[in-house]
Amino acid sequence: MNIEELFDYCMSIKGAEASTPFDESTIVIKVMNKMFALIPTENETLSITLKCNPESAIELRENYNCVEPAYHMNKTYWNTIWIDGSMSDNEIVNWINHSVDEVIKKLPKVKQAEYYGVVK
């Protein structure tokens, strides 16, 4: 997976919006105004930082050498995945989706229903 494919997949997620609030070289991707991914564009090795439930965050770090606690983020919830070929593209996509789910489930029930298109 290259940076274009990574970015394109993130932007294909319902309601995804990209911005560069920290600096010009770090893309922040949000849904419902909440960050679910960071993609630095100037690192030598491509990476993505994603939100994760605490148990899965630890499990990921234990199972993959390419996963580490995210720099400058709450290490209980955020992991950086180095896209070095040791994790499959499908697995990366699964963790991106997991990150979106983690963000959405922290929103108030009304916002969750709005995101998922649930009408009451």
Secondary structure by P-SEA (a helix, b strand, c coil): ccaaaaaaaaaaccbbbbbccccccbbbbbccccccccccccccbbbbbbbbcaaaaaaaaacccccccccccccccbbbbcccccccaaaaaaaaaaaaaaaaaaccaaaaaaaacccc
